[in-house]
Amino acid sequence: TSPRLLIILNRFVIGGQAVDTLPLAWYLKDQFKILILYGEKEDDEMEATFLLSQYPGLRMRKIKWLKRSINPLVDFVAFFQILWTIVSFRPQIVHTHGAKSGFFGRIAAFILRVPVIVHSFHGHLFHSYFSSKISSLIKALERSLSKITSGFIVLSPSQLVDLVNVFKILPLHKCRIIPLGMQLARVGKEAENRNIFRQQYGLSGKDIAIGIVGRIVPVKNHKFFIQAVQKLLKVNAGKPPAFFIIGDGELKGQVEQQLNELSIPFSQEIITLEKRVVFTSWLSDIKQVMNGLDIIALTSLNEGTPLSIIEAQAYSKPVVATNVGGVKDTMVNFETGFYVDRSDLDGFCTKIQLLMNDEALRIKMGEAGRHFVEQKFSKTREVELTKDFYISLLSNK
C-alpha cells in the first residue's frame, strides 16, 4: 500500500507555500495517500481556491483554530486537532511548511512516533521580522525542533548557508536542497491576457507598468518601493510610469499615508493621468498580472525563495530586486534582471529606469528569465527529488 503523507500548511492563501505545495501534492498523489491540513487565513489574505480546480481530487482539511496570531487557548485547541488528525490518519510521513505549523506539527508527530518528520523552510524568521530577543527565542526553538526532525528541505544554496553556517539551526546531514518547481504557462494568449489586464486598469499602449507582488507587511519593505516611486515619477514627469501594488496586508494604511505625505495621488481602481499608483489587492489570475506588467520589483529585507521573481521570469518579465536571502539563487544578475543592495535606492531606480527606456533589453532579459526558470525550477524535478527524499527517509527507518 502507498505510504500515508500528512502535509501541514500555515494557511492556504495566495503565496509561495500554497502555490508550490498544492501542485506538488497533486503530482505525488499516485505514490502517496495524502491529506493536507491548513490553518485559518488572515482578514487581509485571500485563499488560493483557484488551485483546487487546477489540481482536483486532493483531500484538504481546515483547522480554523490554527492562526497566525499567538493565543495560548486557541493554539492549544489547534495543537489538539493536529494530534487527533495524526491519530486518525496514521501517517508514515508528516511534512510541515511554515513556522507555526512546523512547531505544532513536528511536536505532535514526535509525540505520536510518526516514523518520518520533514520540515520545509520557505524562508526564515531569524532577522527583519521581530525584535532581537524574539528572534533569539525563535532560533533556540528551531534548534531544539531540529533534533526531532528527520529531514529538512531548503530551497536554495544561500538558504542552506544561512540555516547551517550563519544561524547554526540545522545539521547539514539532515538537509536536502530542492528548489521550488514552476508549472510553466504554455506560450500563447500573452497579448490577449495583457490587453485584459491593461484595459481593466486604464493603461494606454505606451504606459510602462511596474508591479510589486506580495503581502504588505514590514519584511516586504513597501516603504522602499514608494521611495522609488517618488524618484521615478519625478525623473519621468513628462511620461510617468504606472505602479501596481498587488496584494494586501497590515501595513496598507501606512503605505497609503506615506503616499499622501509625499503628495503622490493613488487609486484603488484604475490608473489615471493624475493617479499613477494603484492598489489592486489580491489577484488570482497570475497570467493576466504578469503579462500586463512590464517590470516586476521586489524590495524585501529578507526572503527565502521569492515566488514573484520566479513567476515574473516564467512569464518572460525582467525583475529588479534587493539582494537579500535567496534572491540571488532565483535570478541571474544582468541577464534576467538586476539586483542591488537592499538600501541602494539610487541603484534600484537606475536599473528600473534602464529597463523602462529600453524595450529590447526588457524583451532580451525576459526571454533569458523564461529559459532560466525552465532549466532551474522544473516541477518535474521538484516532484522527483521530493519523492526520493521521502523514500530515503522511510527506508532509513
KENUMAR-267699 format. One line per 3 residues: number of its first residue (from 1); for each residue x, y, z of C-alpha. Coordinates in steps of 0.02 Angstrom, whole numbers, plus 50000, padded with zeros to 5 digits. Layout:
BEGIN
NUM = X:Y:Z ~ ...
***
This chain:
BEGIN
1 = 50000:50000:50000 ~ 50052:50181:49972 ~ 50133:50271:50120
4 = 50018:50398:50205 ~ 50081:50577:50195 ~ 50010:50718:50303
7 = 50055:50892:50239 ~ 50027:51038:50359 ~ 50024:51218:50295
10 = 50009:51377:50397 ~ 49871:51440:50282 ~ 49802:51401:50110
13 = 49821:51575:50036 ~ 49895:51658:49882 ~ 50082:51647:49910
16 = 50232:51532:49891 ~ 50180:51395:50014 ~ 50013:51351:49935
19 = 50060:51389:49755 ~ 50209:51271:49768 ~ 50141:51136:49884
22 = 49970:51100:49811 ~ 50033:51056:49635 ~ 50175:50956:49715
25 = 50049:50855:49817 ~ 49942:50829:49662 ~ 50089:50751:49567
28 = 50133:50641:49716 ~ 49955:50577:49746 ~ 49981:50417:49645
31 = 50129:50365:49754 ~ 50064:50425:49923 ~ 49897:50434:50013
34 = 49891:50620:50052 ~ 49794:50732:50172 ~ 49828:50920:50178
37 = 49792:51015:50339 ~ 49792:51205:50338 ~ 49752:51349:50455
40 = 49635:51499:50451 ~ 49682:51645:50340 ~ 49701:51824:50400
43 = 49570:51955:50352 ~ 49689:52036:50228 ~ 49732:51871:50141
46 = 49643:51778:50001 ~ 49626:51588:49997 ~ 49704:51509:49843
49 = 49544:51419:49795 ~ 49584:51437:49609 ~ 49715:51299:49636
52 = 49579:51172:49682 ~ 49506:51174:49506 ~ 49679:51162:49428
55 = 49730:51017:49542 ~ 49571:50923:49584 ~ 49546:50773:49697
58 = 49660:50818:49843 ~ 49597:50791:50020 ~ 49602:50957:50111
61 = 49552:50993:50291 ~ 49549:51163:50375 ~ 49593:51186:50559
64 = 49510:51352:50593 ~ 49597:51366:50762 ~ 49769:51366:50679
67 = 49800:51553:50659 ~ 49949:51667:50636 ~ 49920:51764:50797
70 = 49977:51687:50962 ~ 49838:51645:51085 ~ 49875:51504:51209
73 = 49696:51439:51219 ~ 49665:51444:51031 ~ 49838:51370:50999
76 = 49805:51227:51120 ~ 49645:51181:51026 ~ 49739:51189:50859
79 = 49876:51077:50928 ~ 49748:50951:50993 ~ 49663:50947:50821
82 = 49830:50911:50738 ~ 49862:50772:50864 ~ 49690:50698:50831
85 = 49716:50705:50642 ~ 49881:50610:50659 ~ 49796:50479:50770
88 = 49654:50453:50645 ~ 49754:50468:50481 ~ 49906:50368:50545
91 = 50034:50445:50426 ~ 50206:50372:50397 ~ 50267:50546:50348
94 = 50219:50716:50420 ~ 50284:50861:50314 ~ 50264:51036:50386
97 = 50280:51204:50299 ~ 50295:51371:50388 ~ 50341:51420:50566
100 = 50183:51387:50667 ~ 50125:51229:50579 ~ 50306:51172:50587
103 = 50311:51197:50775 ~ 50144:51112:50816 ~ 50153:50981:50679
106 = 50327:50918:50720 ~ 50295:50908:50908 ~ 50130:50815:50879
109 = 50214:50695:50756 ~ 50357:50663:50879 ~ 50238:50630:51024
112 = 50141:50505:50917 ~ 50300:50424:50849 ~ 50273:50460:50665
115 = 50420:50374:50578 ~ 50470:50520:50465 ~ 50455:50705:50507
118 = 50503:50829:50369 ~ 50503:51019:50376 ~ 50521:51141:50231
121 = 50599:51312:50255 ~ 50516:51427:50128 ~ 50602:51573:50214
124 = 50656:51604:50392 ~ 50611:51720:50535 ~ 50786:51745:50604
127 = 50804:51927:50554 ~ 50699:52075:50493 ~ 50536:52008:50566
130 = 50547:52028:50755 ~ 50650:52108:50893 ~ 50820:52032:50931
133 = 50751:51946:51088 ~ 50609:51862:50996 ~ 50725:51817:50851
136 = 50843:51733:50976 ~ 50698:51636:51053 ~ 50642:51576:50880
139 = 50820:51518:50841 ~ 50828:51421:51005 ~ 50659:51339:50970
142 = 50711:51291:50793 ~ 50874:51215:50855 ~ 50776:51108:50978
145 = 50650:51056:50844 ~ 50791:51008:50725 ~ 50834:50865:50845
148 = 50663:50782:50820 ~ 50653:50815:50632 ~ 50707:50675:50513
151 = 50747:50789:50367 ~ 50738:50967:50304 ~ 50701:51036:50132
154 = 50785:51203:50094 ~ 50751:51293:49932 ~ 50919:51366:49884
157 = 51107:51356:49920 ~ 51110:51527:50005 ~ 50966:51474:50118
160 = 51065:51318:50164 ~ 51217:51426:50211 ~ 51104:51536:50319
163 = 51024:51391:50410 ~ 51178:51282:50433 ~ 51326:51403:50445
166 = 51263:51578:50487 ~ 51123:51542:50613 ~ 51177:51362:50653
169 = 50997:51298:50659 ~ 51015:51134:50563 ~ 51143:50995:50543
172 = 51199:50983:50362 ~ 51171:50794:50350 ~ 50983:50815:50376
175 = 50962:50943:50235 ~ 50915:50923:50053 ~ 50912:51069:49930
178 = 50754:51055:49824 ~ 50712:51214:49727 ~ 50532:51267:49701
181 = 50453:51197:49544 ~ 50354:51303:49422 ~ 50217:51242:49307
184 = 50269:51346:49158 ~ 50123:51426:49067 ~ 50102:51371:48888
187 = 50159:51500:48763 ~ 50009:51585:48683 ~ 49873:51713:48725
190 = 50003:51832:48800 ~ 49936:51980:48702 ~ 49757:51937:48750
193 = 49798:51923:48935 ~ 49900:52083:48927 ~ 49755:52178:48848
196 = 49629:52115:48977 ~ 49739:52174:49122 ~ 49785:52340:49045
199 = 49607:52383:48993 ~ 49545:52339:49167 ~ 49664:52467:49244
202 = 49651:52602:49110 ~ 49828:52585:49041 ~ 49872:52650:48870
205 = 49979:52551:48748 ~ 50133:52658:48786 ~ 50120:52652:48976
208 = 50261:52561:49064 ~ 50186:52461:49209 ~ 50293:52416:49359
211 = 50224:52297:49491 ~ 50267:52234:49665 ~ 50177:52073:49715
214 = 50156:52010:49893 ~ 50090:52041:50068 ~ 50100:52222:50126
217 = 50199:52182:50284 ~ 50360:52254:50360 ~ 50480:52124:50288
220 = 50424:52162:50109 ~ 50482:52343:50134 ~ 50350:52433:50029
223 = 50417:52594:50106 ~ 50571:52574:49996 ~ 50460:52541:49845
226 = 50364:52703:49874 ~ 50528:52799:49888 ~ 50573:52727:49717
229 = 50401:52776:49650 ~ 50432:52956:49706 ~ 50602:52965:49619
232 = 50542:52882:49458 ~ 50388:52995:49444 ~ 50500:53147:49466
235 = 50626:53091:49334 ~ 50488:53042:49211 ~ 50368:53187:49241
238 = 50326:53201:49055 ~ 50293:53016:49031 ~ 50260:52940:49203
241 = 50259:52752:49227 ~ 50114:52662:49312 ~ 50144:52573:49477
244 = 50045:52423:49539 ~ 50042:52365:49720 ~ 49971:52189:49707
247 = 49922:52108:49872 ~ 49861:52166:50041 ~ 49916:52167:50221
250 = 49927:52253:50389 ~ 50034:52399:50327 ~ 49922:52452:50183
253 = 49860:52604:50282 ~ 50040:52655:50319 ~ 50089:52641:50135
256 = 49939:52749:50087 ~ 49990:52876:50221 ~ 50168:52879:50151
259 = 50099:52917:49977 ~ 49990:53056:50048 ~ 50139:53132:50139
262 = 50238:53131:49977 ~ 50088:53208:49883 ~ 50077:53058:49766
265 = 49894:53027:49718 ~ 49841:52844:49712 ~ 49689:52741:49666
268 = 49604:52578:49717 ~ 49530:52556:49543 ~ 49620:52622:49388
271 = 49773:52718:49332 ~ 49734:52896:49276 ~ 49843:53041:49214
274 = 49849:53108:49394 ~ 49847:52943:49491 ~ 49996:52837:49437
277 = 49989:52713:49583 ~ 49852:52583:49604 ~ 49817:52459:49746
280 = 49739:52305:49666 ~ 49726:52195:49824 ~ 49746:52008:49787
283 = 49730:51949:49606 ~ 49713:51764:49569 ~ 49742:51765:49380
286 = 49932:51770:49376 ~ 49933:51754:49185 ~ 49846:51921:49166
289 = 49951:52006:49301 ~ 50120:51952:49233 ~ 50076:51980:49051
292 = 50002:52151:49092 ~ 50157:52215:49184 ~ 50323:52263:49104
295 = 50442:52255:49254 ~ 50424:52162:49420 ~ 50503:52238:49576
298 = 50547:52160:49743 ~ 50607:52267:49890 ~ 50614:52142:50034
301 = 50727:52148:50186 ~ 50731:51957:50197 ~ 50674:51821:50076
304 = 50678:51633:50065 ~ 50638:51594:49884 ~ 50532:51737:49815
307 = 50394:51662:49709 ~ 50352:51828:49625 ~ 50526:51837:49547
310 = 50516:51658:49482 ~ 50340:51688:49413 ~ 50395:51851:49330
313 = 50536:51762:49239 ~ 50423:51616:49193 ~ 50313:51745:49105
316 = 50465:51823:49019 ~ 50470:51981:49126 ~ 50631:52064:49189
319 = 50649:52091:49376 ~ 50733:52221:49487 ~ 50758:52161:49666
322 = 50851:52191:49828 ~ 50990:52064:49851 ~ 50929:51976:50010
325 = 50914:51793:50062 ~ 50881:51676:49917 ~ 50855:51814:49786
328 = 51024:51785:49703 ~ 50980:51600:49681 ~ 50817:51640:49591
331 = 50882:51756:49454 ~ 51040:51797:49356 ~ 51104:51973:49386
334 = 51124:52074:49224 ~ 51045:51930:49124 ~ 50866:51904:49186
337 = 50858:52069:49281 ~ 50957:52162:49413 ~ 50981:52152:49599
340 = 51052:52289:49709 ~ 51097:52311:49892 ~ 50940:52321:49998
343 = 50974:52503:50045 ~ 51032:52562:49872 ~ 50882:52666:49818
346 = 50979:52757:49680 ~ 51041:52593:49608 ~ 50867:52519:49615
349 = 50791:52668:49522 ~ 50933:52672:49395 ~ 50903:52489:49349
352 = 50715:52515:49331 ~ 50746:52670:49225 ~ 50865:52571:49114
355 = 50729:52441:49082 ~ 50595:52574:49058 ~ 50698:52659:48922
358 = 50747:52502:48827 ~ 50611:52387:48762 ~ 50739:52274:48676
361 = 50827:52248:48843 ~ 50661:52206:48928 ~ 50625:52076:48794
364 = 50801:52004:48799 ~ 50803:51989:48989 ~ 50626:51920:48989
367 = 50673:51781:48867 ~ 50830:51741:48969 ~ 50720:51733:49125
370 = 50599:51609:49047 ~ 50745:51498:48993 ~ 50824:51510:49167
373 = 50662:51456:49253 ~ 50639:51311:49130 ~ 50814:51249:49175
376 = 50816:51278:49362 ~ 50637:51275:49427 ~ 50560:51123:49343
379 = 50407:51050:49431 ~ 50451:50876:49369 ~ 50622:50889:49451
382 = 50546:50953:49615 ~ 50423:50807:49618 ~ 50559:50677:49587
385 = 50679:50749:49715 ~ 50543:50762:49848 ~ 50483:50584:49817
388 = 50663:50518:49826 ~ 50692:50612:49989 ~ 50534:50540:50068
391 = 50579:50363:50014 ~ 50759:50377:50076 ~ 50700:50440:50246
394 = 50570:50300:50258 ~ 50698:50167:50211 ~ 50816:50233:50347
397 = 50676:50198:50473
***
